[in-house]
Amino acid sequence: MPKDLVRIEGGKLLAEHNSSSTKATECGGISFFTCIPSCKKRHDIAIKIRDFNGELEKISELGAKILKLQSMQHKAEAPLVKQMRTCHLVEPNLVGKETLHACTRLVELVLGQKKKKAYKVGITGTGGVGKTTLAQKIYNDQKIKGAFSNQAWICVSQEYSEVALLKEVLRNFGVHEEQGETVGELSSKLAEAIRGKSFFLVLDDVWQPQVWTNLLRVPLHAAATGVILVTTRHDTVAHVIGVEDVHRVELMALDVGWELLWKSMNINQENDVQNLRHIGLEIVRKCGGLPLAIKVTASVLATKAKTQNEWRKIMERSAWSMGNLPTELNGALYLSYDDLPRHLKQCFLYLILYPEDQYMYRDDLIRLWIAEGFVEEHKEQLLEDTAEEYYYELIYRNLLQPDPLRFDRSMCKMHDLLRQIAQHFSRDENYCGDPQSLQVTTLSRLRRVSVVTDKDSLMLPNVDNEKIRARTLLIHSTKKLRVENTVFKRLPCIRVLDLTGSPIKSIPDCVGSLIHLRLLDLDETAISCLPESIGSLINLQILNLQRCKALHSLPSSITQLCNLRRLGLGGTPINQVPKGIGKLEFLNDLEGFPIGGTSDGANTQDGWKLEELGHLWQLRQLDMIKLERASPSTTDSPFLRDKKYLKFLTLCCTQRKEEPNSQDISNIEDIFEQLIPPHNLEKLVIDEFFGRGYPTWLGTSIHLSSTTYLNLTNCKHCVHLPPLGQLASLKYLKIAGATAVTKIGPEFVGCGEGNPTFPKLEYLVFKEMPNWSEWSFVEEEEEEEDAVAAATEGGETETSPPMQLLPCLKRLELLGCSKLRGLPRQLGPEATNLKELFIIGASCLKAVEELPFVESFLISGCHQVLERLSNLPRLRELRINDCQTLRRVEALASLQQLWLTENMLEISSLLWVPGLQQQRRQLDGHGEDPLDVYQWAMPLVD
């Protein structure tokens, strides 16, 4: 705090000195009395620094004697991020057979009872034993998907909001809800939405039966049928809810726990597994058979040498038994916390500011940790990159659970037992809940407050002098929480202030007095302007102004925020900005950066020029909009090429209502040609580009050698796709809205000269390409020659080497490609890891065949000429909707589940289902019918 004061007052003194130096030197020639205020300021600051240092010494001495803070010193494990990246994330259901058997039984139970009015199933067991893991496996089972009209997964937890819970159910059921609706209104809306339909509802982590008996039972009674799956630690809760079948998840057996331990550590050598088995079983026994405890202990062991002596040291750590901890938190869970380096402990404890079971976004956590001062500085590395390493290390240590649906694990949540650990050790400083329930003495002691309330307005209890010592105030409200302007006066020590979603309309001038403020989040507020006094916040690092629909201009003083690292403007209609953003040399994250340059006066303009990016050498994330307003550079100016920290880049033009003229096209092509990214770029998005051809740098591995994610959206005038096949690091590729593309051929693959094509690509998506009809990887002549060579019998024929095409591809999606006539012949034999195939709306597709590795296939809306699905030998699950012309479905030797919508049942039962069932009976070798045929309640569009 004194450092902030010194920085502020020092800046003022320096400014005064500079302004007076033109008249005299060091007060020479000026009255002695004019120097007195300056001397007094310096004297006051010196006294505060002296007092602060004295207090710091006392705290240090007290800590060394009583609190033993030496254990919080930097540990040798600090640079563990690189090692931890090799530790595999292994789910408990990948080891042992108990979970698999339980899942199979419960899935069959759910499907068998789905025609009942409200059948309730329970999963019980102690905390951390794997109830949620089992429930997730059931919920995501392919047999469950599509068997009900509606599905919802609801995390209930100990303290839940009735309004928030009902809204979440409605959202899962695809029903829009309005702000300010009451419990009664939401219940009525839910009843109407589900009336006459079927549903499958998971209520995870239920502590009180009233969530069903008093809240959900009545509205869901309107459904025709439904199954409710409840997970709870308490058998009594399951009994009161009225579950008719209870499955209890038992603790892991020693051998199964040992398997989870060594697999979680990625121990591959059989010798190591055998040599460490004895000590490993002892550790599993110490973990009490809890999968969560075993996994976090594995993460601790993964940082040590794989020897019995090192593991024995871990076994003998005093952290296994802490007397002042609740029983369920003792042992392995506390060990995983105690093993964290100091900087990670701070970050871990901070997570309790998020409500239980709420997902947390990586980038939000990164910014919060930086603003709190938790992130250590490293030479040649941005704080944001260091904080990102912290985030992933917490994941690798199994202290955070990433969302499996996120490609880059950029969203996560925290297990409730680990949250209790964090709550226990930060309870005197951090609070998450309704501040009105706090006593005045408690609020005055807290340093961080996260507001979670159903109330309409933020009410902070009165404390001495109406001021609160909190450094952090976050809002997590189910409503648009009204915040009074007095909040800025009552928080003099505030460092992080997040008012996201508040209907606040103006920010008072007194905001400039919050000299300690590092993060100010005004996303989705109703503000229409910012005061010029905001320029006084010289310590401000993050300013979020996204989706502020009434905000059209930025104050000129924003260029005085000399420590600003992020400016978020995405979704805000800014059309007037100050000149001089290039002065903010620490700025590394610009979202919604409007391009322009037409000046409205001496100091303002309608957007920034590309040239103003030149001085922002620390740029890490850049999202530019309105690029059509830029002017091509007349010099060889590298707008982006020299940005060595740039990882994420979005280039966006404004959506056009009319066709561009030739001058506009030429201009935008020249601009994009000059936006050459640096080699370190990882994620690239191009949206609404209206040039005739993509920039030449887009298809070269020279410029995109590190790019893992590429999204080309609504580039409607490009007839050909860029040659992307040689991008060595690309894992995710999405091309959407490319309406001018009629053919994808060898040019898309590029010239690899024997190298694999798309060597690391795992996900490939083509969407809304209504004119695309042909897809091939080689020229037609080559394809014909290969076919002739394959048909030649006898003699020696030279064959060309395999293409090594898409060797890592796992999932292919073709959505809304209505004229596509067929898949490339080479796709089947080359894409050896292709497991999932989605084809929706390809109405001109005639056949899908010769895909030997596909295991799951969804096809929908191919209703004009599709005749044949054949030769898919590994296909286990097939879903078909609206494909009435389909006549032959054959050579599906591994098919186990067939899902058909109502419009497919009759024709399929007549034409090809009997043949599939006969084939399965012959392969199975006995009279039973192993092929399961289900009615698909609704199409799944991912």
Secondary structure, DSSP 4 states (H G I P E B T S, - for coil): -HHHHHHHHHHHHHHHHHHHHTT-STTTTS-GGGGHHHHHHHHHHHHHHHHHHHHHHHHHHHIIIII-GGGGSPPTTTT-HHHHTTS----GGGSSSHHHHHHHHHHHHHHHTTTSSSEEEEEE-STTSSHHHHHHHHHT-TTTTTSSSEEEEEE--SS--HHHHHHHHHHHTT----TT--HHHHHHHHHHHHTT-EEEEEEES---THIIIIIIHHHHTTSSEEEEEEEES-HHHHHHHT-SEEEEPPPPPHHHHHHHHHHHTT---HHHHHHTHHHHHHHHHHTTT-HHHHHHHHHHHTTS-SSHHHHHHHHT-GGG--TTS-GGGTTHHHHHHHTS-HHHHHHHHHGGGSPTT--EEHHHHHHHHHHHT-SPPBTTB-HHHHHHHHHHHHHHTTSSEE-TT-TT--EEE--HHHHHHHHHHHTTTEEEE-GGGS-HHHHHH-SEEEE--SSSB--PPP-GGG----SEEEE--SS--B--GGGGTS-TT-SEEE-TT-------GGGGG-TT--EEE-TT-------GGGGG-TT--EEE-TT-TT--B--GGGGG-TT--EEE-TT----BEES-GGG-TT--EEEEEEB---BSSSSEESSB-GGGGTT-TT--EEEEE-GGG----SS---SSTT-TT--EEEEEPPPPSSPPPHHHHHHHHHHHHH-PPPTT--EEEEES---SS--GGGG-TTT-TT--EEEEE--TT-SS----TT-TT--EEEEE--TT--EE-HHHH---TTSPBSTT--EEEEES-TT--EE-SS-HHHHHHHHHHHH--SS----PPP--BSTT--EEEEES-TT-----TTHHHH-TT--EEEEES-TT--EEE--TT--EEEEES--SS--EEE--TT--EEEEES-TT--EEE--TT--EEEE-HHHHHHHHHHTHHHHHHHHHHHHTSSS---EEEE--S----
